[in-house]
Amino acid sequence: MKLPYRVGDSFELPLGTGESIAATIVACNHHVVEIAVADLALRAYDEALVLHRWQTCHPGPSSFDFAPLGRYAQDDRVVGAAHAERIVAAHLGKVAFEDAALAVYEISDGVTSAWLEELPHGALLSWTRPLTPEALERVRAHAASRAGVQLQLRGAAAAQAAAFADVRLGALTLAGSCATAMRFERITELTIDAPFEQSALAEAFPNVRFLRVAAGAKRIDFHAIAKASNLERLDCSHVSAEIGATLEPLATLPSLRALRLARVEGLHTLRGIEGLPLLDTLCVEHQHLDTLAPLPACTSLEQLELLGMWQYTIGELAWIHALPRLFRTEIDIGGRRKNLELYRRGRFAYPWPAFS
């Protein structure tokens, strides 16, 4: 399929400050473009051009003498659009970005307090085998004295979660079986990646605000989750719901603002989602839905992603142009030309303008 750009076209690359800079396509190769901008050469995925994130391509001369893809690149990485923009903006001194790389540290019985003190802020501490009481106390004391510590308890180590019941952690991941009679009043960000009695969720984690239910949990119980009254963000992926499940139980959550549903088996309708008055961010990925009918009524949406929804046509998505608050969308309904046409008809910007 003919792409909406060619070697030699130029476009405006935003810098995140309201400014932009001219960039030129010097090579293309199967969903990857090499761009020359300022004195840099970067390899980037082409979605930014296909979806008009980078506006607007201007045709250049009729012939070019560029080397094959890769010769001009600074390294072998292929980066996304937002990453490319950060690289260029930082290179030009426009914005100082600091990549927040997740630092994961495997903990063993030999861990010392001195070593723990050297860890960066927000480090993720992970272990699978239960620690000795002495090592566990050292980790607990460190987590209690350092803000933002994250824990990932895998396998049999999940049974030691109770030692942190009174600690304000940055985040907790349970990737193993643990007792459901615990109560963690200071946990606000939780990932469940193992079978867990979800009916006990609200009692065990009364103040959770961000909840991920991942593949290891096997199933999702929307009725149980709806009892977590402080929930603001919910991410469900690669789990199964009961046959005939709907999102209607979530309508009782007064603060739910962000929802992600990815490959949730058994969920074939979004019915009930219109009952979430504060929902501003929705991502639906690879869901076999009977209809998108409830979505046009979600007038509070500001960001919307529908990915891998190839069964739908442009006409069936026309309602997105009428959502009054929508300023960012990423729609994948199959076929580059179909998606491009949908974006051409849209009034929203990508990236979106700065809001005061």
VEXFI-407385 format. One record per residue: residue in one letter; x, y, z of N, C-alpha, C in turn; residue number from 1. Coordinates in steps of 0.2 Angstrom, whole numbers, always signed. Layout:
N
NODE   rest      nu      nv      nw     cau     cav     caw      cu      cv      cw    nr
NODE      A       X       Y       Z       X       Y       Z       X       Y       Z   NUM
...
***
This chain:
356
NODE   rest      nu      nv      nw     cau     cav     caw      cu      cv      cw    nr
NODE      M      +4      -6      +0      +0      +0      +0      +4      +6      +0     1
NODE      K      +3     +11      -4      +7     +17      -5      +6     +21      +2     2
NODE      L     +12     +23      +5     +12     +27     +11     +11     +34      +9     3
NODE      P      +8     +38     +14      +7     +45     +13     +13     +50     +14     4
NODE      Y     +19     +47     +12     +25     +51     +13     +31     +47      +8     5
NODE      R     +36     +50      +7     +41     +47      +3     +48     +50      +5     6
NODE      V     +54     +47      +3     +60     +50      +4     +61     +57      +2     7
NODE      G     +63     +61      +6     +64     +68      +4     +59     +73      +6     8
NODE      D     +53     +70      +9     +48     +74     +11     +50     +77     +18     9
NODE      S     +48     +83     +20     +50     +86     +26     +43     +87     +30    10
NODE      F     +44     +88     +36     +38     +89     +41     +41     +93     +47    11
NODE      E     +36     +95     +51     +37     +99     +57     +37     +94     +63    12
NODE      L     +43     +94     +67     +43     +89     +73     +43     +93     +79    13
NODE      P     +37     +92     +83     +36     +96     +89     +41     +95     +94    14
NODE      L     +43    +100     +98     +48    +100    +103     +45    +100    +110    15
NODE      G     +39    +100    +111     +35     +99    +117     +35    +106    +121    16
NODE      T     +37    +111    +118     +37    +118    +121     +32    +123    +117    17
NODE      G     +29    +120    +112     +25    +124    +107     +29    +126    +101    18
NODE      E     +35    +125    +101     +39    +126     +95     +40    +119     +91    19
NODE      S     +42    +120     +85     +44    +114     +81     +50    +115     +77    20
NODE      I     +52    +110     +74     +58    +111     +70     +57    +106     +63    21
NODE      A     +60    +109     +58     +59    +105     +51     +64     +99     +52    22
NODE      A     +61     +93     +49     +65     +87     +49     +63     +84     +42    23
NODE      T     +68     +80     +39     +67     +77     +33     +68     +70     +33    24
NODE      I     +64     +66     +29     +65     +59     +28     +70     +57     +24    25
NODE      V     +75     +54     +26     +81     +52     +22     +81     +45     +20    26
NODE      A     +77     +41     +23     +76     +34     +21     +70     +31     +24    27
NODE      C     +68     +25     +21     +62     +22     +24     +63     +14     +23    28
NODE      N     +61     +10     +27     +61      +3     +27     +57      +0     +31    29
NODE      H     +51      -2     +29     +46      -7     +32     +44      -4     +39    30
NODE      H     +40      +1     +39     +37      +4     +45     +43      +8     +49    31
NODE      V     +48      +9     +47     +54     +13     +50     +56     +18     +45    32
NODE      V     +57     +24     +48     +60     +30     +44     +66     +32     +47    33
NODE      E     +70     +35     +43     +76     +38     +46     +75     +46     +44    34
NODE      I     +76     +50     +50     +75     +57     +49     +81     +61     +50    35
NODE      A     +82     +66     +47     +88     +71     +48     +84     +77     +51    36
NODE      V     +87     +79     +57     +84     +85     +60     +90     +88     +64    37
NODE      A     +90     +95     +63     +96     +98     +66    +102     +95     +63    38
NODE      D    +107     +93     +68    +113     +89     +66    +112     +82     +68    39
NODE      L    +106     +79     +69    +105     +73     +71    +102     +68     +66    40
NODE      A    +103     +62     +66     +99     +57     +62     +96     +52     +66    41
NODE      L     +90     +51     +66     +86     +46     +70     +82     +41     +67    42
NODE      R     +82     +35     +69     +78     +30     +66     +71     +30     +71    43
NODE      A     +65     +30     +68     +59     +31     +71     +54     +27     +68    44
NODE      Y     +49     +24     +72     +43     +21     +69     +39     +26     +65    45
NODE      D     +36     +24     +60     +32     +28     +55     +25     +30     +57    46
NODE      E     +23     +27     +63     +16     +29     +65     +15     +36     +65    47
NODE      A     +20     +40     +67     +19     +47     +68     +17     +51     +62    48
NODE      L     +20     +48     +56     +18     +51     +50     +11     +48     +47    49
NODE      V     +10     +42     +48      +4     +39     +46      -2     +42     +49    50
NODE      L      -1     +43     +56      -7     +46     +59      -6     +53     +60    51
NODE      H      -2     +57     +56      -2     +64     +56      +0     +67     +63    52
NODE      R      +4     +63     +67      +7     +67     +73     +12     +72     +71    53
NODE      W     +16     +70     +66     +21     +75     +63     +18     +78     +57    54
NODE      Q     +16     +85     +58     +13     +89     +52     +18     +93     +49    55
NODE      T     +18     +95     +43     +15     +92     +38     +20     +90     +33    56
NODE      C     +19     +85     +29     +25     +83     +24     +25     +88     +18    57
NODE      H     +30     +90     +16     +31     +94     +10     +36     +90      +6    58
NODE      P     +33     +90      -1     +38     +86      -5     +44     +90      -7    59
NODE      G     +49     +86      -8     +56     +89      -9     +58     +88     -16    60
NODE      P     +64     +88     -18     +66     +87     -25     +64     +80     -27    61
NODE      S     +65     +79     -34     +62     +73     -37     +67     +67     -36    62
NODE      S     +74     +69     -34     +78     +63     -34     +83     +65     -28    63
NODE      F     +85     +59     -25     +90     +60     -19     +95     +55     -19    64
NODE      D    +101     +56     -16    +106     +52     -16    +108     +50      -8    65
NODE      F    +104     +47      -5    +105     +45      +2    +107     +38      +3    66
NODE      A    +111     +37      +8    +114     +30      +9    +108     +26     +12    67
NODE      P    +109     +19     +12    +103     +15     +15    +102     +17     +22    68
NODE      L     +96     +15     +24     +94     +16     +31     +99     +13     +36    69
NODE      G    +101     +17     +41    +106     +15     +46    +112     +19     +46    70
NODE      R    +114     +21     +40    +121     +24     +39    +121     +31     +43    71
NODE      Y    +116     +35     +43    +116     +41     +47    +114     +41     +54    72
NODE      A    +111     +35     +56    +108     +34     +63    +114     +35     +68    73
NODE      Q    +112     +38     +74    +117     +38     +79    +118     +31     +82    74
NODE      D    +114     +27     +82    +115     +20     +85    +109     +16     +82    75
NODE      D    +109     +10     +84    +104      +5     +81     +97      +5     +83    76
NODE      R     +96      +9     +88     +89     +10     +91     +84     +12     +86    77
NODE      V     +78     +10     +87     +72     +13     +83     +68     +15     +89    78
NODE      V     +66     +22     +89     +62     +25     +94     +55     +27     +92    79
NODE      G     +51     +28     +96     +44     +30     +95     +44     +38     +94    80
NODE      A     +39     +40     +92     +38     +47     +90     +40     +52     +96    81
NODE      A     +37     +50    +102     +38     +54    +108     +45     +54    +110    82
NODE      H     +48     +48    +110     +55     +48    +112     +60     +52    +107    83
NODE      A     +58     +51    +100     +62     +55     +96     +61     +63     +97    84
NODE      E     +55     +65     +99     +54     +72    +101     +58     +74    +107    85
NODE      R     +59     +70    +112     +62     +71    +118     +70     +72    +116    86
NODE      I     +72     +67    +112     +79     +67    +110     +81     +74    +107    87
NODE      V     +77     +76    +102     +79     +82     +98     +78     +88    +103    88
NODE      A     +73     +88    +107     +72     +94    +111     +78     +95    +116    89
NODE      A     +80     +89    +119     +85     +89    +124     +92     +91    +120    90
NODE      H     +93     +88    +114     +99     +90    +110     +99     +98    +109    91
NODE      L     +94    +101    +108     +94    +108    +106     +93    +112    +112    92
NODE      G     +93    +109    +118     +93    +113    +124     +86    +116    +126    93
NODE      K     +81    +114    +123     +74    +117    +124     +71    +114    +130    94
NODE      V     +72    +108    +131     +69    +105    +137     +74    +100    +140    95
NODE      A     +74     +99    +147     +78     +94    +150     +74     +88    +152    96
NODE      F     +75     +83    +148     +71     +77    +150     +76     +72    +154    97
NODE      E     +72     +68    +158     +76     +63    +162     +72     +57    +161    98
NODE      D     +75     +52    +158     +71     +46    +157     +71     +42    +164    99
NODE      A     +65     +40    +165     +64     +36    +172     +64     +29    +171   100
NODE      A     +70     +26    +170     +71     +19    +169     +69     +16    +176   101
NODE      L     +66     +10    +175     +64      +6    +181     +70      +2    +183   102
NODE      A     +72      +3    +189     +78      -1    +192     +76      -6    +196   103
NODE      V     +77     -13    +194     +75     -19    +198     +81     -22    +201   104
NODE      Y     +80     -23    +207     +85     -26    +211     +82     -33    +215   105
NODE      E     +86     -38    +213     +84     -45    +216     +87     -45    +223   106
NODE      I     +83     -47    +228     +85     -47    +235     +86     -54    +237   107
NODE      S     +91     -55    +241     +93     -62    +244     +94     -61    +252   108
NODE      D     +96     -66    +255     +97     -66    +262    +103     -62    +264   109
NODE      G    +108     -61    +259    +114     -57    +261    +113     -50    +260   110
NODE      V    +107     -47    +259    +106     -40    +258    +108     -37    +265   111
NODE      T    +111     -31    +264    +114     -27    +270    +110     -20    +270   112
NODE      S    +110     -17    +275    +107     -10    +276    +111      -5    +272   113
NODE      A    +117      -6    +272    +122      -1    +268    +120      -2    +261   114
NODE      W    +120      -8    +258    +118      -9    +251    +111      -6    +249   115
NODE      L    +106      -7    +254    +100      -4    +252    +100      +4    +252   116
NODE      E    +104      +7    +256    +104     +14    +256    +107     +17    +250   117
NODE      E    +111     +13    +246    +114     +15    +240    +109     +15    +234   118
NODE      L    +103     +12    +235     +98     +11    +229     +95     +18    +227   119
NODE      P     +94     +18    +221     +90     +25    +219     +83     +25    +221   120
NODE      H     +81     +31    +221     +74     +32    +223     +69     +29    +219   121
NODE      G     +64     +25    +221     +59     +22    +217     +61     +15    +215   122
NODE      A     +67     +12    +218     +69      +6    +216     +64      +0    +217   123
NODE      L     +64      -5    +213     +59     -10    +213     +63     -16    +216   124
NODE      L     +61     -18    +222     +65     -24    +226     +60     -30    +224   125
NODE      S     +64     -35    +222     +60     -41    +220     +64     -48    +223   126
NODE      W     +60     -52    +225     +62     -59    +227     +57     -64    +227   127
NODE      T     +60     -70    +226     +55     -76    +225     +55     -81    +231   128
NODE      R     +61     -82    +234     +62     -87    +240     +61     -82    +246   129
NODE      P     +57     -85    +251     +56     -81    +257     +63     -79    +260   130
NODE      L     +64     -73    +263     +70     -71    +266     +70     -73    +273   131
NODE      T     +76     -73    +276     +77     -75    +283     +73     -69    +287   132
NODE      P     +71     -70    +293     +68     -65    +297     +73     -58    +297   133
NODE      E     +80     -59    +298     +84     -54    +298     +84     -50    +292   134
NODE      A     +85     -53    +286     +85     -50    +280     +78     -46    +278   135
NODE      L     +73     -50    +280     +66     -47    +279     +66     -40    +283   136
NODE      E     +68     -40    +289     +68     -34    +294     +72     -29    +291   137
NODE      R     +77     -30    +288     +82     -25    +285     +78     -22    +279   138
NODE      V     +75     -26    +275     +71     -23    +269     +65     -19    +271   139
NODE      R     +62     -22    +277     +56     -18    +279     +58     -11    +282   140
NODE      A     +63     -11    +286     +66      -5    +289     +67      +0    +283   141
NODE      H     +71      -2    +278     +72      +2    +272     +66      +5    +269   142
NODE      A     +61      +1    +267     +55      +3    +264     +51      +8    +268   143
NODE      A     +52      +7    +275     +48     +12    +280     +52     +19    +280   144
NODE      S     +58     +19    +279     +62     +25    +279     +63     +29    +273   145
NODE      R     +62     +25    +267     +63     +28    +261     +57     +28    +257   146
NODE      A     +55     +34    +255     +48     +35    +251     +49     +32    +244   147
NODE      G     +44     +29    +241     +43     +27    +235     +46     +20    +233   148
NODE      V     +48     +16    +238     +51     +10    +237     +45      +5    +234   149
NODE      Q     +47      +1    +229     +42      -3    +226     +44     -11    +228   150
NODE      L     +39     -15    +229     +40     -22    +230     +37     -26    +225   151
NODE      Q     +40     -32    +223     +38     -37    +219     +39     -43    +222   152
NODE      L     +34     -47    +225     +35     -53    +229     +32     -58    +224   153
NODE      R     +37     -63    +222     +35     -68    +218     +35     -75    +221   154
NODE      G     +31     -79    +219     +31     -86    +221     +29     -86    +229   155
NODE      A     +33     -90    +232     +32     -91    +240     +34     -85    +244   156
NODE      A     +38     -80    +241     +39     -74    +244     +33     -70    +245   157
NODE      A     +28     -71    +242     +22     -67    +242     +19     -68    +250   158
NODE      A     +20     -73    +253     +18     -74    +260     +21     -69    +264   159
NODE      Q     +26     -66    +263     +30     -61    +267     +27     -54    +266   160
NODE      A     +22     -53    +262     +19     -47    +261     +16     -44    +268   161
NODE      A     +14     -48    +272     +11     -45    +279     +16     -41    +282   162
NODE      A     +23     -42    +281     +28     -38    +285     +28     -31    +283   163
NODE      F     +24     -29    +278     +24     -22    +275     +17     -19    +276   164
NODE      A     +13     -22    +280      +6     -20    +280      +6     -13    +283   165
NODE      D     +11     -11    +287     +10      -4    +289     +15      +1    +286   166
NODE      V     +18      -1    +280     +23      +3    +277     +19      +6    +271   167
NODE      R     +21     +13    +270     +18     +16    +264     +23     +15    +258   168
NODE      L     +21     +10    +254     +26      +8    +248     +24     +12    +242   169
NODE      G     +28     +13    +237     +27     +16    +231     +22     +12    +227   170
NODE      A     +23      +5    +227     +19      +1    +224     +20      -6    +226   171
NODE      L     +15     -11    +226     +16     -18    +228     +14     -22    +222   172
NODE      T     +18     -27    +220     +16     -32    +216     +15     -39    +219   173
NODE      L     +10     -42    +219      +9     -49    +222      +9     -54    +216   174
NODE      A     +14     -57    +215     +15     -62    +210     +15     -69    +213   175
NODE      G     +12     -71    +218     +12     -77    +221      +6     -77    +226   176
NODE      S      +5     -83    +229      -1     -84    +234      +1     -81    +240   177
NODE      C      -4     -78    +243      -3     -75    +250     -10     -75    +254   178
NODE      A     -10     -74    +260     -16     -74    +264     -20     -68    +262   179
NODE      T     -27     -69    +262     -32     -64    +261     -34     -60    +267   180
NODE      A     -32     -62    +273     -34     -59    +279     -30     -53    +281   181
NODE      M     -25     -51    +276     -21     -45    +278     -25     -39    +277   182
NODE      R     -22     -33    +279     -25     -27    +278     -19     -22    +277   183
NODE      F     -19     -19    +271     -14     -14    +269     -17      -7    +268   184
NODE      E     -18      -3    +273     -21      +3    +273     -17      +8    +270   185
NODE      R     -10      +7    +269      -6     +12    +266      -4     +11    +259   186
NODE      I      -7      +6    +256      -5      +4    +249     -10      +7    +244   187
NODE      T      -7     +11    +239     -12     +15    +235     -11     +12    +227   188
NODE      E      -5      +9    +226      -4      +6    +219      -3      -1    +220   189
NODE      L      -7      -6    +217      -6     -13    +218      -7     -16    +211   190
NODE      T      -3     -22    +210      -3     -26    +204      -4     -33    +207   191
NODE      I     -10     -36    +205     -11     -43    +206      -9     -47    +200   192
NODE      D      -4     -52    +201      -2     -56    +195      -1     -63    +197   193
NODE      A      -6     -65    +201      -7     -72    +204     -14     -73    +206   194
NODE      P     -16     -79    +207     -23     -80    +209     -24     -77    +216   195
NODE      F     -29     -73    +217     -31     -70    +223     -38     -69    +224   196
NODE      E     -40     -70    +230     -47     -70    +232     -50     -63    +231   197
NODE      Q     -52     -61    +225     -54     -54    +224     -60     -51    +228   198
NODE      S     -64     -56    +231     -69     -53    +235     -66     -50    +242   199
NODE      A     -60     -52    +243     -56     -49    +249     -52     -43    +247   200
NODE      L     -53     -40    +241     -48     -35    +239     -50     -28    +243   201
NODE      A     -56     -27    +243     -58     -20    +246     -56     -20    +253   202
NODE      E     -57     -26    +257     -55     -26    +264     -48     -26    +265   203
NODE      A     -44     -29    +261     -37     -30    +262     -33     -24    +259   204
NODE      F     -36     -20    +254     -33     -14    +252     -38      -9    +251   205
NODE      P     -40      -6    +257     -46      -1    +257     -44      +6    +253   206
NODE      N     -38      +7    +252     -36     +14    +249     -32     +13    +243   207
NODE      V     -33      +8    +239     -30      +7    +233     -33     +11    +228   208
NODE      R     -29     +15    +224     -31     +20    +219     -29     +17    +212   209
NODE      F     -24     +14    +211     -22     +11    +205     -21      +4    +205   210
NODE      L     -25      +0    +201     -25      -7    +202     -24     -10    +195   211
NODE      R     -19     -15    +195     -18     -19    +189     -20     -26    +190   212
NODE      V     -24     -29    +186     -25     -36    +187     -22     -40    +180   213
NODE      A     -16     -43    +181     -12     -46    +176     -14     -53    +175   214
NODE      A     -10     -56    +169     -12     -62    +167     -11     -68    +172   215
NODE      G      -7     -67    +177      -6     -72    +182     -12     -73    +187   216
NODE      A     -16     -68    +187     -22     -68    +191     -28     -72    +188   217
NODE      K     -27     -74    +182     -31     -78    +178     -38     -76    +177   218
NODE      R     -41     -72    +182     -48     -70    +181     -49     -63    +183   219
NODE      I     -55     -60    +182     -57     -53    +184     -64     -54    +187   220
NODE      D     -65     -51    +192     -72     -51    +195     -74     -43    +196   221
NODE      F     -77     -41    +191     -79     -33    +192     -83     -32    +198   222
NODE      H     -87     -36    +200     -91     -35    +206     -87     -34    +212   223
NODE      A     -82     -38    +213     -77     -38    +218     -73     -31    +218   224
NODE      I     -71     -30    +212     -67     -24    +211     -71     -17    +212   225
NODE      A     -77     -18    +211     -81     -12    +212     -82     -10    +219   226
NODE      K     -80     -14    +224     -81     -13    +231     -75      -8    +233   227
NODE      A     -69      -8    +229     -64      -4    +231     -65      +4    +229   228
NODE      S     -69      +7    +234     -72     +13    +232     -67     +19    +231   229
NODE      N     -61     +18    +232     -56     +24    +231     -53     +23    +224   230
NODE      L     -54     +18    +220     -51     +16    +214     -52     +22    +209   231
NODE      E     -46     +24    +206     -46     +29    +201     -43     +27    +194   232
NODE      R     -39     +22    +194     -36     +19    +188     -37     +11    +189   233
NODE      L     -39      +8    +183     -40      +1    +183     -37      -2    +176   234
NODE      D     -33      -7    +177     -29     -10    +171     -30     -17    +171   235
NODE      C     -34     -20    +167     -35     -27    +166     -33     -30    +160   236
NODE      S     -28     -35    +160     -26     -38    +154     -25     -45    +154   237
NODE      H     -26     -49    +149     -25     -56    +148     -28     -60    +154   238
NODE      V     -34     -58    +156     -38     -62    +161     -45     -64    +158   239
NODE      S     -48     -68    +162     -55     -70    +160     -60     -67    +164   240
NODE      A     -66     -65    +161     -72     -63    +165     -77     -68    +165   241
NODE      E     -82     -68    +169     -87     -73    +169     -91     -72    +162   242
NODE      I     -94     -77    +160     -98     -76    +154    -104     -72    +155   243
NODE      G    -105     -67    +150    -110     -62    +151    -108     -56    +155   244
NODE      A    -102     -55    +157    -100     -50    +161    -101     -43    +158   245
NODE      T    -102     -38    +161    -103     -31    +159     -98     -27    +164   246
NODE      L     -98     -20    +162     -94     -16    +166     -99     -12    +171   247
NODE      E    -105     -14    +171    -110     -10    +175    -108     -10    +183   248
NODE      P    -105     -15    +185    -103     -15    +193     -98      -9    +194   249
NODE      L     -94      -7    +189     -90      -1    +190     -93      +5    +190   250
NODE      A     -99      +6    +188    -103     +12    +189    -103     +15    +196   251
NODE      T    -102     +10    +201    -103     +12    +208     -96     +15    +210   252
NODE      L     -91     +16    +206     -85     +19    +208     -85     +26    +207   253
NODE      P     -85     +30    +212     -86     +37    +210     -80     +41    +208   254
NODE      S     -74     +38    +208     -68     +42    +206     -64     +39    +200   255
NODE      L     -67     +33    +197     -63     +30    +192     -63     +35    +186   256
NODE      R     -56     +36    +184     -55     +41    +179     -51     +37    +173   257
NODE      A     -48     +32    +174     -44     +29    +168     -46     +21    +169   258
NODE      L     -47     +18    +163     -48     +11    +162     -45      +8    +156   259
NODE      R     -42      +2    +157     -39      -1    +151     -41      -8    +152   260
NODE      L     -44     -11    +146     -46     -18    +145     -42     -21    +139   261
NODE      A     -38     -26    +140     -34     -29    +135     -35     -36    +135   262
NODE      R     -38     -39    +130     -39     -46    +129     -42     -49    +135   263
NODE      V     -47     -46    +138     -51     -49    +143     -56     -54    +140   264
NODE      E     -55     -60    +141     -60     -66    +138     -66     -65    +142   265
NODE      G     -72     -66    +138     -78     -67    +141     -82     -60    +141   266
NODE      L     -78     -55    +140     -81     -48    +140     -82     -46    +133   267
NODE      H     -89     -46    +131     -91     -44    +124     -95     -38    +123   268
NODE      T     -95     -34    +129     -99     -28    +129     -96     -23    +133   269
NODE      L     -96     -16    +132     -94     -11    +136    -100      -8    +140   270
NODE      R    -106     -11    +140    -112      -9    +143    -110      -7    +150   271
NODE      G    -112      -1    +152    -111      +1    +159    -105      +6    +159   272
NODE      I    -101      +7    +154     -96     +11    +154     -98     +19    +154   273
NODE      E    -104     +19    +151    -107     +26    +151    -109     +29    +158   274
NODE      G    -109     +24    +163    -111     +26    +170    -105     +29    +174   275
NODE      L    -100     +30    +170     -94     +32    +174     -93     +40    +172   276
NODE      P     -95     +44    +176     -96     +51    +174     -89     +55    +174   277
NODE      L     -84     +52    +178     -77     +55    +178     -72     +52    +173   278
NODE      L     -74     +47    +169     -69     +43    +165     -67     +48    +160   279
NODE      D     -60     +49    +160     -57     +53    +155     -52     +50    +150   280
NODE      T     -50     +44    +152     -45     +40    +149     -48     +33    +148   281
NODE      L     -48     +30    +142     -50     +23    +140     -46     +20    +135   282
NODE      C     -44     +14    +136     -40     +10    +132     -43      +3    +131   283
NODE      V     -45      +1    +125     -48      -5    +124     -43      -8    +118   284
NODE      E     -41     -14    +120     -36     -17    +116     -38     -25    +114   285
NODE      H     -39     -26    +108     -40     -33    +106     -46     -36    +109   286
NODE      Q     -51     -33    +110     -57     -35    +113     -62     -37    +107   287
NODE      H     -65     -43    +108     -70     -45    +103     -77     -43    +106   288
NODE      L     -79     -37    +104     -85     -34    +106     -91     -35    +102   289
NODE      D     -97     -35    +104    -103     -35    +100    -104     -29     +97   290
NODE      T    -103     -23    +100    -104     -17     +98    -100     -11    +102   291
NODE      L     -99      -6     +99     -96      +0    +102    -101      +5    +105   292
NODE      A    -108      +3    +105    -113      +7    +106    -113     +12    +112   293
NODE      P    -110      +9    +118    -110     +14    +124    -105     +19    +123   294
NODE      L    -100     +19    +119     -95     +24    +119     -97     +31    +117   295
NODE      P    -101     +32    +112    -103     +39    +110    -106     +42    +116   296
NODE      A    -109     +39    +121    -112     +42    +127    -107     +44    +132   297
NODE      C    -100     +42    +131     -95     +44    +136     -92     +51    +135   298
NODE      T     -96     +56    +136     -94     +63    +134     -89     +66    +138   299
NODE      S     -87     +62    +144     -81     +65    +148     -74     +63    +145   300
NODE      L     -74     +58    +140     -68     +56    +138     -63     +61    +135   301
NODE      E     -57     +61    +137     -52     +66    +134     -47     +62    +130   302
NODE      Q     -45     +56    +132     -41     +52    +128     -44     +45    +127   303
NODE      L     -43     +42    +121     -46     +36    +119     -42     +32    +115   304
NODE      E     -41     +26    +116     -37     +21    +112     -41     +15    +111   305
NODE      L     -42     +14    +104     -45      +7    +102     -40      +4     +98   306
NODE      L     -37      -1    +100     -31      -5     +97     -33     -12     +95   307
NODE      G     -32     -14     +89     -33     -20     +87     -41     -22     +86   308
NODE      M     -44     -16     +84     -52     -17     +83     -53     -17     +76   309
NODE      W     -51     -22     +72     -50     -22     +65     -57     -23     +62   310
NODE      Q     -62     -25     +66     -69     -27     +63     -73     -21     +62   311
NODE      Y     -71     -15     +64     -75      -9     +63     -73      -5     +57   312
NODE      T     -78      -1     +54     -76      +3     +48     -76     +11     +51   313
NODE      I     -74     +15     +46     -73     +22     +48     -80     +25     +50   314
NODE      G     -86     +23     +46     -92     +25     +48     -94     +23     +55   315
NODE      E     -92     +17     +57     -94     +15     +64     -90     +19     +69   316
NODE      L     -85     +22     +68     -81     +26     +72     -82     +34     +71   317
NODE      A     -87     +36     +67     -88     +43     +66     -90     +47     +72   318
NODE      W     -93     +44     +77     -95     +47     +83     -89     +50     +87   319
NODE      I     -83     +48     +86     -77     +50     +90     -77     +58     +89   320
NODE      H     -79     +60     +83     -78     +67     +81     -83     +72     +85   321
NODE      A     -88     +69     +88     -93     +73     +92     -91     +73     +99   322
NODE      L     -86     +69    +101     -85     +69    +109     -82     +76    +110   323
NODE      P     -85     +79    +115     -84     +87    +116     -77     +88    +119   324
NODE      R     -74     +83    +123     -68     +84    +127     -62     +80    +124   325
NODE      L     -63     +77    +119     -58     +72    +116     -52     +77    +113   326
NODE      F     -46     +76    +116     -41     +79    +113     -35     +75    +111   327
NODE      R     -35     +68    +112     -30     +64    +110     -34     +57    +109   328
NODE      T     -32     +54    +103     -35     +47    +101     -30     +43     +97   329
NODE      E     -30     +37     +98     -26     +32     +94     -30     +27     +92   330
NODE      I     -32     +26     +86     -37     +22     +83     -34     +17     +79   331
NODE      D     -35     +10     +80     -32      +5     +75     -38      +1     +73   332
NODE      I     -41      +2     +68     -47      -2     +65     -45      -6     +59   333
NODE      G     -38      -7     +58     -36     -11     +53     -35      -7     +46   334
NODE      G     -29      -8     +44     -27      -5     +37     -25      +3     +38   335
NODE      R     -19      +4     +35     -16     +11     +36     -21     +16     +33   336
NODE      R     -23     +15     +27     -27     +20     +24     -33     +21     +27   337
NODE      K     -36     +16     +30     -43     +17     +34     -41     +22     +40   338
NODE      N     -36     +20     +44     -34     +24     +50     -32     +31     +48   339
NODE      L     -29     +32     +42     -27     +39     +40     -33     +43     +38   340
NODE      E     -38     +40     +35     -44     +43     +33     -48     +46     +39   341
NODE      L     -48     +41     +44     -51     +43     +51     -48     +49     +54   342
NODE      Y     -41     +49     +54     -38     +55     +57     -38     +61     +52   343
NODE      R     -39     +61     +46     -40     +67     +42     -46     +70     +43   344
NODE      R     -51     +66     +45     -58     +69     +46     -58     +72     +53   345
NODE      G     -54     +70     +58     -54     +72     +65     -52     +80     +66   346
NODE      R     -55     +83     +71     -53     +89     +73     -48     +90     +78   347
NODE      F     -46     +84     +81     -42     +84     +87     -34     +84     +84   348
NODE      A     -30     +86     +88     -23     +87     +87     -19     +81     +90   349
NODE      Y     -14     +79     +87      -9     +74     +90      -2     +75     +87   350
NODE      P      +2     +78     +92      +1     +78     +99      -4     +84    +100   351
NODE      W      -7     +84    +106     -12     +89    +108      -9     +95    +110   352
NODE      P     -13    +101    +109     -10    +107    +111     -10    +108    +119   353
NODE      A      -6    +112    +121      -5    +113    +129     -11    +117    +131   354
NODE      F     -14    +114    +137     -20    +117    +140     -18    +120    +146   355
NODE      S     -21    +126    +148     -19    +130    +154     -23    +127    +159   356
***
